């Protein structure tokens, strides 16, 4: 098992970023690794609530779907959820996503961790996808200057 960690600084208050990463309306604006659209999203952001996101990847014009359960919600500081690809494509196992939000003078520091990934190839693939998605999230509000 392996993991990845990404950090972004976003020019928006933690509550705004929290809503963007937990609500269906927010997720629809940034999920997915490239310019492909989010095709469907459901989200019940409470412990035990489920989420499901289907998006189109422009690189190969393929639809992908992921889903899971919210394991921990600490508004507006932390979200932990399970992660599984529909039909095990491209990764057959369940993993864990953790998003931590911290107030900084410029807005929010977002620390994104995806753990329990199957192997290094899976880690690299997820890292590329999440980097693209977080680029879109950052573009919604603007990047905060480095401190």
PyMOL commands that set and color helices and strands:
alter all, ss='L'
color gray80, all
select helices_A, chain A and resi 14-22+24-27+86-88+120-141
alter helices_A, ss='H'
color red, helices_A
select strands_A, chain A and resi 2-10+38-43+50-57+62-74+78-85+95-104+107-117
alter strands_A, ss='S'
color yellow, strands_A
deselect
rebuild
show_as cartoon
